């Protein structure tokens, strides 16, 4: 165990200060980010995916089965504080983060695949995020007790995920379909601005709870690093085992290791009342996976094998 019993109880009962106005701001920010991503997505992206169902299955399986299962194994052997463990499960239950598209492009990965999988994983998340949170959370007794304590409503969870991810995705794609010039113009501004707003949002949340983070962050710091890198490794080597191209391996590593922690943070504050260990874990993920993802993408961009060629792109689909 990382802590004694009294410390466990303190962190599990700790509440992060976050008012209803901040919650609404987070809702809107996430919806705008998803809308911005969807402005670059067309029906043809989905058609290309389904021309090669193997790559779809590998991508979805990596995100929604391999990574949550690996997360459970980490929790089982490391035995972290229950609320921190539930935070790790929350992160693993979320779809890939939208910023993975930019990082895939920087790394020399398959950007078309990244964008398409982001869209498809978003749709799948409406069903799989509640299922994974409930399944893996209930499979581990300490987190199962926390889930029972809050009486999590799977339908309400799925409804919120649909509102925050599904509807903006649909609206963005419709805008791209009927107003392509407008969509192209606004997407160039919307994505970097919305991501900066999200980062600023997390920084403000940290500053409002600075004393709490300074006192407790060391309980999740190394766990988040280990958890995050395990996601990259799982995505890369699972796609390698499935004999995907090197550019696709990099893409799925980033898609699996970069999670939509903004959605996770929203769910923590909406359904778990800012439960301390969960909020610390998910909020730190929101900052760390951007740093680690950029570092990994930059490393790949500087390697000679990191340059993707046109045959890799065409063979993927």
C-alpha positions as CSV (number, residue, x, y, z in Angstrom):
1,X,0.0,0.0,0.0
2,X,1.2,3.6,-0.7
3,X,-0.6,5.1,2.4
4,X,-1.7,4.2,5.8
5,X,-5.4,3.8,6.6
6,X,-5.9,7.3,7.9
7,X,-4.3,8.9,4.9
8,X,-6.4,6.7,2.6
9,X,-9.6,7.9,4.3
10,X,-8.5,11.6,4.0
11,X,-7.8,11.4,0.3
12,X,-10.8,9.3,-0.5
13,X,-13.1,11.8,1.3
14,X,-11.3,14.9,0.0
15,X,-13.4,17.2,-2.2
16,X,-11.9,19.5,-4.8
17,X,-13.4,23.1,-4.9
18,X,-15.3,23.4,-8.1
19,X,-18.6,25.4,-8.4
20,X,-21.5,25.0,-10.8
21,X,-20.3,27.9,-13.0
22,X,-17.0,26.1,-13.5
23,X,-18.8,22.9,-14.4
24,X,-20.9,24.6,-17.1
25,X,-17.7,26.2,-18.5
26,X,-16.1,22.8,-18.7
27,X,-19.2,21.4,-20.4
28,X,-19.1,24.1,-23.0
29,X,-15.3,23.9,-23.5
30,X,-15.4,20.2,-24.2
31,X,-18.3,20.6,-26.6
32,X,-16.5,23.3,-28.5
33,X,-13.3,21.1,-28.7
34,X,-15.3,18.2,-30.1
35,X,-17.1,20.5,-32.6
36,X,-13.8,21.8,-33.8
37,X,-12.4,18.3,-34.4
38,X,-15.6,17.3,-36.2
39,X,-15.2,20.2,-38.6
40,X,-12.4,18.1,-40.2
41,X,-14.4,14.9,-40.4
42,X,-16.5,13.7,-43.3
43,X,-18.6,10.6,-44.0
44,X,-15.8,9.5,-46.3
45,X,-13.5,9.2,-43.2
46,X,-15.9,6.5,-41.8
47,X,-16.2,4.9,-45.2
48,X,-12.4,4.6,-45.5
49,X,-12.3,3.0,-42.0
50,X,-14.9,0.4,-42.9
51,X,-13.0,-0.5,-46.1
52,X,-10.5,-2.0,-43.8
53,X,-12.4,-3.3,-40.8
54,X,-9.3,-4.8,-39.2
55,X,-7.8,-1.4,-38.5
56,X,-11.1,-0.3,-36.9
57,X,-11.3,-3.3,-34.7
58,X,-7.7,-3.0,-33.6
59,X,-8.1,0.7,-32.8
60,X,-11.3,0.3,-30.9
61,X,-10.1,-2.8,-29.1
62,X,-6.9,-1.1,-28.1
63,X,-8.7,1.9,-26.6
64,X,-11.7,0.2,-25.0
65,X,-10.5,-3.3,-24.1
66,X,-6.7,-3.5,-24.0
67,X,-6.1,-0.3,-22.1
68,X,-8.9,-0.7,-19.5
69,X,-7.8,-4.3,-18.9
70,X,-4.2,-3.2,-18.5
71,X,-5.3,-0.5,-16.1
72,X,-7.1,-3.1,-14.0
73,X,-3.9,-5.2,-13.8
74,X,-1.9,-2.2,-12.7
75,X,-4.5,-1.4,-10.0
76,X,-4.6,-5.0,-8.9
77,X,-0.8,-5.3,-8.4
78,X,0.0,-1.8,-7.3
79,X,-3.1,-1.5,-5.0
80,X,-3.5,2.3,-4.9
81,X,-5.9,4.3,-2.8
82,X,-9.5,3.4,-3.9
83,X,-10.4,6.9,-5.2
84,X,-7.1,7.1,-7.1
85,X,-7.8,3.6,-8.5
86,X,-11.3,4.7,-9.7
87,X,-9.6,7.8,-11.3
88,X,-7.4,5.5,-13.3
89,X,-10.4,3.4,-14.3
90,X,-12.2,6.7,-15.3
91,X,-9.3,7.7,-17.5
92,X,-9.1,4.3,-19.2
93,X,-12.9,4.3,-19.8
94,X,-12.8,7.6,-21.8
95,X,-12.1,7.8,-25.5
96,X,-8.9,9.1,-27.0
97,X,-8.1,12.8,-26.6
98,X,-8.8,15.1,-29.5
99,X,-5.2,16.5,-29.3
100,X,-3.9,13.2,-30.5
101,X,-4.7,14.2,-34.1
102,X,-2.2,17.0,-33.9
103,X,0.4,14.8,-32.2
104,X,-0.1,12.1,-34.8
105,X,0.6,14.6,-37.6
106,X,3.7,15.8,-35.8
107,X,5.0,12.2,-35.2
108,X,4.7,11.3,-38.9
109,X,1.9,8.9,-38.1
110,X,-1.3,8.3,-40.1
111,X,-3.3,11.5,-39.5
112,X,-6.2,10.4,-41.6
113,X,-6.5,7.3,-39.4
114,X,-6.2,9.3,-36.2
115,X,-9.0,11.8,-37.1
116,X,-11.2,8.9,-38.3
117,X,-10.6,6.9,-35.1
118,X,-11.2,9.9,-32.9
119,X,-14.7,10.3,-34.5
120,X,-15.5,6.6,-34.4
121,X,-14.2,6.2,-30.8
122,X,-16.3,9.2,-29.8
123,X,-19.4,7.4,-31.0
124,X,-18.4,4.1,-29.4
125,X,-17.7,6.0,-26.1
126,X,-21.3,6.8,-25.7
127,X,-21.8,3.1,-25.0
128,X,-18.4,1.9,-23.8
129,X,-17.4,4.6,-21.3
130,X,-20.3,3.8,-18.9
131,X,-19.9,0.1,-19.5
132,X,-16.1,0.2,-18.8
133,X,-16.5,2.4,-15.8
134,X,-19.1,0.1,-14.2
135,X,-17.5,-3.2,-15.3
136,X,-13.9,-2.6,-14.2
137,X,-14.9,-0.4,-11.2
138,X,-17.1,-3.1,-9.9
139,X,-14.6,-5.9,-10.5
140,X,-12.2,-4.3,-8.0
141,X,-13.8,-4.4,-4.5
142,X,-12.4,-1.0,-3.1
143,X,-13.7,0.9,-6.2
144,X,-16.9,-1.1,-6.2
145,X,-17.7,0.3,-2.8
146,X,-17.2,3.8,-4.0
147,X,-19.4,3.2,-7.0
148,X,-22.2,1.9,-4.8
149,X,-21.8,4.9,-2.4
150,X,-22.5,7.4,-5.3
151,X,-25.2,5.1,-6.9
152,X,-23.9,5.9,-10.4
153,X,-26.7,6.0,-13.0
154,X,-25.4,4.5,-16.3
155,X,-28.2,6.1,-18.3
156,X,-27.4,9.6,-17.0
157,X,-23.7,9.0,-17.7
158,X,-24.4,7.9,-21.3
159,X,-26.7,10.8,-21.8
160,X,-24.1,13.3,-20.6
161,X,-21.4,11.7,-22.9
162,X,-23.8,12.0,-25.8
163,X,-24.5,15.6,-25.1
164,X,-20.8,16.6,-24.7
165,X,-19.4,14.4,-27.5
166,X,-22.1,13.0,-29.7
167,X,-24.1,16.1,-30.6
168,X,-21.1,18.4,-31.2
169,X,-19.6,15.7,-33.4
170,X,-22.8,15.5,-35.5
171,X,-23.1,19.3,-35.7
172,X,-19.5,19.7,-36.7
173,X,-19.8,17.1,-39.5
174,X,-23.0,18.7,-40.8
175,X,-21.3,22.1,-40.8
176,X,-18.4,20.6,-42.8
177,X,-20.9,18.9,-45.2
178,X,-23.0,22.0,-46.0
179,X,-20.6,24.9,-45.3
180,X,-17.2,23.5,-46.2
181,X,-15.4,26.9,-46.7
182,X,-16.7,28.2,-43.4
183,X,-15.8,24.9,-41.7
184,X,-12.2,25.0,-43.0
185,X,-11.8,28.7,-42.0
186,X,-13.2,28.3,-38.5
187,X,-11.5,25.0,-37.7
188,X,-8.0,26.6,-38.1
189,X,-8.9,29.0,-35.3
190,X,-11.2,26.9,-33.1
191,X,-9.0,23.9,-32.4
192,X,-5.9,25.7,-31.0
193,X,-8.1,28.3,-29.1
194,X,-10.3,25.6,-27.6
195,X,-7.3,23.5,-26.5
196,X,-5.7,26.5,-24.9
197,X,-8.9,27.3,-23.1
198,X,-9.0,23.8,-21.8
199,X,-5.4,24.0,-20.6
200,X,-6.1,27.4,-19.0
201,X,-9.2,25.9,-17.4
202,X,-7.2,23.1,-15.7
203,X,-4.5,25.6,-14.6
204,X,-7.2,27.8,-13.0
205,X,-8.7,24.7,-11.3
206,X,-5.2,23.8,-9.9
207,X,-4.7,27.4,-8.7
208,X,-8.0,27.4,-6.9
209,X,-7.0,24.2,-5.1
210,X,-3.3,24.8,-4.9
211,X,-2.9,23.9,-1.3
212,X,-4.7,20.5,-1.9
213,X,-2.7,19.7,-5.0
214,X,0.6,20.6,-3.3
215,X,-0.2,18.4,-0.3
216,X,-1.5,15.4,-2.2
217,X,-0.2,15.4,-5.8
218,X,2.7,13.1,-4.9
219,X,0.2,10.3,-4.3
220,X,-0.8,10.3,-8.0
221,X,2.3,11.7,-9.7
222,X,4.2,8.5,-10.5
223,X,1.0,6.5,-10.9
224,X,-0.2,8.8,-13.7
225,X,3.3,8.6,-15.4
226,X,3.3,4.8,-15.3
227,X,-0.4,4.6,-16.4
228,X,0.2,7.0,-19.3
229,X,3.3,5.2,-20.6
230,X,1.5,1.9,-20.3
231,X,-1.1,3.2,-22.7
232,X,1.5,4.2,-25.3
233,X,3.2,0.9,-25.0
234,X,-0.1,-1.1,-25.2
235,X,-1.3,0.8,-28.3
236,X,2.0,0.5,-30.1
237,X,2.7,-3.2,-29.4
238,X,-0.9,-4.4,-29.8
239,X,-1.0,-2.8,-33.2
240,X,2.4,-4.3,-34.0
241,X,1.2,-7.8,-33.0
242,X,-1.8,-7.2,-35.3
243,X,0.8,-6.5,-38.1
244,X,-0.2,-2.9,-38.8
245,X,2.2,-0.5,-40.5
246,X,4.7,1.5,-38.4
247,X,2.9,4.7,-39.1
248,X,-0.3,3.1,-37.8
249,X,1.5,1.7,-34.8
250,X,2.5,5.2,-33.8
251,X,-1.0,6.4,-34.4
252,X,-2.6,3.8,-32.2
253,X,0.0,4.4,-29.5
254,X,-1.0,8.0,-29.3
255,X,-4.7,7.3,-29.6
256,X,-4.5,4.8,-26.7
257,X,-2.1,6.8,-24.5
258,X,-3.8,10.2,-24.9
259,X,-7.2,10.1,-23.2
260,X,-10.0,12.6,-23.1
261,X,-9.3,13.5,-19.5
262,X,-11.5,16.6,-19.9
263,X,-14.5,14.3,-20.3
264,X,-13.2,12.3,-17.3
265,X,-12.9,15.4,-15.2
266,X,-16.4,16.4,-16.1
267,X,-17.8,13.0,-15.1
268,X,-15.8,13.2,-11.8
269,X,-17.4,16.5,-10.8
270,X,-20.8,15.7,-12.1
271,X,-21.3,12.2,-10.7
272,X,-18.6,11.9,-7.9
273,X,-18.8,15.4,-6.4
274,X,-15.1,16.1,-7.1
275,X,-13.9,13.0,-5.2
276,X,-10.3,13.9,-4.2
277,X,-8.3,11.0,-5.4
278,X,-10.2,10.8,-8.7
279,X,-10.0,14.5,-9.4
280,X,-6.3,14.6,-8.7
281,X,-5.6,11.6,-10.9
282,X,-7.7,12.8,-13.9
283,X,-6.7,16.5,-13.7
284,X,-3.0,15.6,-13.6
285,X,-3.6,13.3,-16.6
286,X,-5.1,16.3,-18.4
287,X,-1.8,18.1,-18.2
288,X,0.7,15.2,-18.3
289,X,-0.5,13.4,-21.4
290,X,-0.2,16.6,-23.4
291,X,3.4,16.9,-22.2
292,X,4.3,13.3,-22.8
293,X,2.4,13.1,-26.1
294,X,4.2,16.1,-27.5
295,X,7.5,14.7,-26.3
296,X,6.9,11.3,-27.9
297,X,5.6,12.9,-31.1
298,X,8.6,15.2,-31.3
299,X,11.0,12.2,-30.8
300,X,9.3,10.2,-33.6
301,X,9.4,13.3,-35.9
302,X,13.2,13.4,-35.5
303,X,13.8,9.8,-36.3
304,X,14.4,8.8,-39.9
305,X,11.7,6.1,-39.7
306,X,9.2,8.6,-38.4
307,X,8.4,10.0,-41.8
308,X,5.2,8.5,-43.1
309,X,5.0,7.8,-46.9
310,X,2.0,7.8,-49.1
311,X,2.0,4.0,-49.5
312,X,1.5,3.7,-45.7
313,X,-1.6,5.9,-45.9
314,X,-3.1,4.1,-48.8
315,X,-2.4,0.7,-47.4
316,X,-4.1,1.6,-44.1
317,X,-7.4,2.0,-45.9
